[in-house]
Amino acid sequence: MKHKPAFLFSVFFFLILSTNKAQVFTELHSFKLYADSATNYSSIWMDVDQDYDLDLLNFSILNKPNSLYVQDKNGLKKANSIFDKDGGNANGGCYADIDLDGDLDVFVYSIFGQKNYLYIQESKGLFRKEVLQEITQQENNAFYACFSDVNLDNYPDLIITDTELWNPKTIKRPSRIYYNDGRGNFTKAKSETFFVLKSDTRNVLLADVNQDAREDLMLLNFGSENTLYLKNQANIFNKVSSNISITAGDYIDAKASDVDNDGDLDVLLVNLKTGIEFYRNDGNLLFTKVPDAFKIANFPIAGIEIIDYNKDGNLDVLAHKAFSKEKKIFINTNIQHQFIKFKLRADRANLHAIGAKVYVSTLANGRKYWQYKEVRANKQAYVNDLYDLHFGLHEMKNVDSVKIVWPDGTEQFYTDLLPNQSYFMEQRMEAKLLANPSIANQTLDRIKDMSVSVVADDFTYGEIDGVTVFYENKGLIQQDVEVSINLSVPMKLFNSFPMPNESSTTQFVWKIKNVPAQYRGIITLSVRSPNIEETAAKEQRIEVAVEPRIGDEQSSDNEVVLVKKIK
């Protein structure tokens, strides 16, 4: 059978010994996703229609309307929505249940003088545009916005960063916080008391960088030094100095995660010109910059996301290229220390528990403290474990206490959880262990792996008989698939679902786009066998194969040969 070119890629794993002085991220491969923003990644995934899968809201800064793509079993389809009426200069969006009615609301922030918009979800998938509040009435050049419970009253507050890049020079707009009263009404906080005016703030880092179970805040500034604020017991931010903040440059994004699983949050800064800078947390606000953690050339980065892409318990990095839809995956090859991971499910339509707060009791270096994280909708790529929370545990033998504050304010406690495990936490239910598949120490075909099987009865001369083909994406990423059937005896296609893209009397080809990971599809067809006088053959060979194959190897799962008798 003809061997078509396969998708070629490779990855090299390195073992980093227990010195914990180096961190290496190895590029796995690149791919493309929805986005059209020039300097940011402007799409967000959320369950817009409350059918328990993720839909795509795509925001445009290219003088086009925003657009909604609703997902069903056949993939994404563009849908008519209230979001289509706005756009053109939208730089991104964020969402939370701002009025605590159980469903998710959307805030769209804009540049080039376009107004920001707040969309309130009134019922399943139906939104109204809110125009009564100051945050939507004034014209802004908001480069970034996010929801977070800043004052810990269990109501999602709104943080907006502004930029003077397109504002009149006489106007200085600092980053701002709007406090939520729990009914979706926002009041501007006196943020000038702790926010220093900056000419161009592009992003916000929210993370407990000093391990006191309170979420701190850092402004990412373009062309000037970053500013770091620690939250005190009165929920007031105080400016402090650290080497992750005094650095000046063209910073556009940052993420804090425990990438070495030692129990504290490391920081990754994104510089539009120089790429990703990795700072290992050594405690007491001391961070060590790890040189050459990422090897990136000719790939200006607009943003990153931290995910456990290959499910080995180590956090990997997804990078969004500026001025492009292209993304890169970097695998964390520093395998050491322990972790615990949580998948949360809240009541009502806020299925993914956006806004929930998780506290994990941790023991590291003889000190016991609480780690803190909030479930936040800040990931733009459709990747594995979109909302899961990952905590490093260093060498802990068990986790004696976990506290969850659910979005509706109810609290729940768990005890005696095992390390190196993933747990399913459903509101008001016991914790459940989840299977934790891993590709550590396995070949790359675990990531991009297709299989095929075929069912066919014996054929009868001159009659119509059926063939069923099952194809399965057993890998960890979405991929395009080609299924091909070759026949040793010419047969006429009578019926097929779906119809093949290419067909002849001896070959049928289906080209199937965007097959999700861990998905099994089906092809059914009916063929008319030849009459007995048309062939002397006694056997009918059916060869079924799928593309892509892995590298130059031909997996045994990718090709099936059946020999059936013609009666």
Secondary structure, 3 states (H helix, E strand, C coil): CCCCCCCCCCCCCCCCCCCCCCCCEEEEEEEECCCCCCCCCCEEEECCCCCCCCEEEECCCCCCECEEEEEECCEEEEECCHHHHCECCEEEEEEECCCCCCCCEEEEEECCCCECEEEEEEECCEEEEECCCHHHHCECCEEEEEEECCCCCCCCEEEEEEECCCCCCCCCCCCEEEEECCCCCEEECCHHHCCCCCCEEEEEEEECCCCCCCCEEEEEEEEEECEEEEECCCCCEEEECCCCCCCEEEEEEEEEECCCCCCCCEEEEEECCCEEEEEEECCCCCEEEECCCCCCCCCCEEEEEEECCCCCCCCEEEEEECCCCEEEEEEECCCCCEEEEEEEECCCCCCCCCCCEEEEEEEECCEEEEEEEECCCCCCCCCCCCCCEEEEEECCCCECCEEEECCCCCEEEECCECCCEEEEEECCCCCEEECCCCCCCCCHHHCCCEEEEEEECCECCCCEEEEEEEEEECCCCCEEEEEEEEECCCCEEEEEECCCCEECCCEEEEEEEEECCCEEEEEEEEEECCCHHHCCCCEEEEEEEEECCCCCCCCHHHEEEEEEEEC
